[in-house]
């Protein structure tokens, strides 16, 4: 969602500078608009990498916490070999702007997001109740894709406004191979089924509603910043 909001603000800034075009100046304007968006997306990708989030590689880290009276509550956790990559790999399949019809077409994709852990272990005590959980393995999210069109209206008096937005959001597949133990019980199968089957099936079942929500969010962000 953070990427989506940043992209919306970028479109808003560019849309605000749109002026009626003649055929002679439309090609130049199209290149300027798409060039600005592509450059901003590349900057966003680089900022994610520079922040150490892609790739994210944690060899080992441990944390603990306890109340002044530890018997009431205390907790500890450690992780080993955490690996995450793919967050900054924003592919631009299409980015085009028609200066005569005032339509921006885009097709953005994250090909693969990977998260895995050698070991992640946590335990906590709340009064006399003890809790333990352990996780290893990982999962991959493949082909997160957003295809859309933004149509702006240019009027002599009122200026720039958004006429319509269409969004097509899809997730290709999720592959989960986690091993999860909670309170000594193996719950790997239901967790993997939830991530790999239940959530993708739910996204497909409510696709039209999700697309509509993204359209409303994008519209409100752009409209508020014009």
C-alpha positions, 0 to 999 in steps of 0.5 A: 500500500505504501508503494501505491500511495507514493505512485498516486502522489506522483501521478497527482503532481504530474497531472497538475502540470498537464495542459492542453496539447497540440499534436505537435507538442503531444509527443514531447509531453508524453515522453516528459510525463512517462519519463518523470514517472519511470524515474520516480519509480526507479528512485523508489526502488533504489531507496528500498535497497538503500534502506537495507530492505532488499535484500534483507539478511539477518544472520542472528538476532535476539531480543528479550523483555520482562516486567520489573516483576518477571513472574507476571510477564517475560518474553524472549525471541531469536531469529537466524538466517532471515532472508527477504528479497524482491521488494525493490524489484518493481518492473514497469511492463508499460508506462504510456501517456496520451497527451491528446486524450489525457490518459495515463496507462500503466502496468507495474509488477513485483515478479517475486517476493521471498521471505524465509527463516532458518529458525525463528523461536519465541517464548513468553510467560504470563503469570503461570502460563507459558507459550512457545512458538517456532517457525522455519522455512519460508514462502514466495509471492509471485507476480503481484501486478497492478494494471490501470488507467487514469483519465484526467479532465482539463477545463479552462476555469476549474483546471485539472480534475480526475475523470475516471480511474480503472485498476486491475490488481492480481496476485499470480501465486503463493508458495508456502513451505513453512514449518510452524510449531505452537505450544509443541503442536505442529500447525504447518499444514493449516498455515501453509494452506492459509497462505498458499490457498485460502488467501489467494482464493479470497483475493480472487473471490473479492477481486472486483471489490478490491479493485474498486477499493484501490480505485477509490483510494487512488482517486481520493489521493490524486484528487486531494493533491491536485 
